[in-house]
Amino acid sequence: MFLSSIESHHGLEIEDKTGLPKKLKLRRADREFSVNLSTEVSIEIDGKEVRAPAGGIEYTDFKTISKCAVNGGLSKKSSSRGTQFSQPVEIEGVSVVINYLFSTDGPALEISITLLGKESTVVRDLSLSVRVDFESGEWSKYSRKWIKSKCVARGYQ
């Protein structure tokens, strides 16, 4: 499924079965650039809280789950921030919504996950990893440097 917005030059292709992004596209004048994405989501659930040796709390005996399955229809909402698509997903029994916001001002695309809290499961951590395969498409060296510098500046790998 392809998501796009009139407010943005970017588009995103998501997997029909998982709801996770698989391709990022950029439209410029009469050209379109795209790169493949490798996306993983994982949630650490249950387990125990213990005092860490150096202080603070440490989680032990938790379970990591990561198998995503679409659990409902995609919705679309427009606001002053831009256009947001929301995809309900179930990750091995935990209900979440993956939100894709195409912003009017920036950043161009924002991805977030909302835990719905329908289950009695204790969620310890949630991780969304998106890897960009620059070799998979025609993406300029400038774009590669710009994206890499922005990701490093914000602490992403």
N, C-alpha and C positions, 0 to 999 in steps of 0.2 A: 504494500500500500504506500502511496506517495503523499506526503504532507507538504503543503506550501501555503503561503499567505501573500496577499497583495502588498502588505507592508514590508516584505523582505525579498531580497534577491536569492535567499537560500531556500533549499528544499531538503527534505529528509525522507528517505525510503525506510520503512520499518517492516520487520518480519511479520507476516500474517499470523503465524502460530504463536510467537513469543511476545510480540509488541515491542521488541527491542530494535533500535536503529541499526541499519546495515549499510547505508550509503548516504553521504552528504553531497549535495549538489549546489553549485553557485552559477547563477545566470548573469551574464554580463553582455550587454548589447546583443550581438548575434551569436555568441558562443556560450557553451555550457561546460563547466568543469565539474568533475565528480571524483570522489575518493571513497574507497570501501572502508567500512568501520567494523571493528570487532568489539562487540559489547558483551559484558558479563555483569550480572547482578548477583550478589550473595548476601544472605542474612544469617547472622549468628543468633540462635534462639536458645532459650531455657538455660540450663547450667546453674552454677553457684557463684556467689560473690564471696571473695576472701580478701583479707588484708594483704596487700602486696608487701614484699620484703622492705622496699624503700618507702613505704607509706602509700596511701591511696587504696583504690579497689582494683582487684584483678578478677577476671571472670574465668572460671574453670568448668570443665565437663559440659561445655556448650556444644550444640550441633550446628553445622553449617549447611544451609540449604540454598539451592541455586536454579532449580528447574522451573522456568517460566512458562506459563500458558495463558493465552488471552482468555479473559473471563467476562466478556460483555462487549458491547458496541463502543466504538470510538465516538467521543463527543467533541464539539467545537464551540468555543466561546470567544467573542471579541470584546475587548475592553480598551481603555486608553493606553494600556501597556503594550497591546498588540493582539495577536491571535493565538489562543491556546488550544491545543488538542489534548484530550485526556483519554488514556487507554487503560481500562481496568484489567488487571493481571493477577493471577494467583501464582505464588511462589511456594510450591509444596505445602499448600494449606494456609498460607498467610496471604491475606487480601491486600493488595496495594493498587495505586493508580500511578501510572507513568505519565507525567505532564511534559509536553513539548510546547514551549512558548517562542513564537517568532515575534521578536520585539520591534517596536516602532523606532526606538532610540538606540538600543544596544544593551547588552551584547545581542548579536544577530539571532542567536538561538540559545535557549536555556532549557536544560533538561533537569527535572526534579522528580522525586518519588514521594508519594504520600502514603503512609501506613494508615489503613482504615480502622484498625483496632477492633475488628469483629471477633477475633479469636481470643482465647485466654492465654495465648502463648506470650512468654516474656521475650521481647526483642532486645538483644544486647548491642548489636551493631548492624548497620546496613551499608553495603558498599556497591557503588556503580562504577564500573571501569569501561572507558571508551578509548580504544586504540585506533589511531588514524593511520591507514596504509597509504602513504603518499606515493608509493611506487605504482599503485593500482590505477592512477588516472593522470590526467594532464593538469597538474597543480603547479603553479609557478614556484621557482626557488624563493621569490619574495614572500609568497603566501606561507611557505613552509617555515621560513625564518620568523615571520610575524606570529604565526600560531604558536610555534615552539616558545618564543620569548614570552608571550602572554601566559601560556600554561605554566612555564617555569616561574614566572613572577607571582603567580597565584598558588604555587606549591603543587601543581599537578605534574604528572610524569607523562 
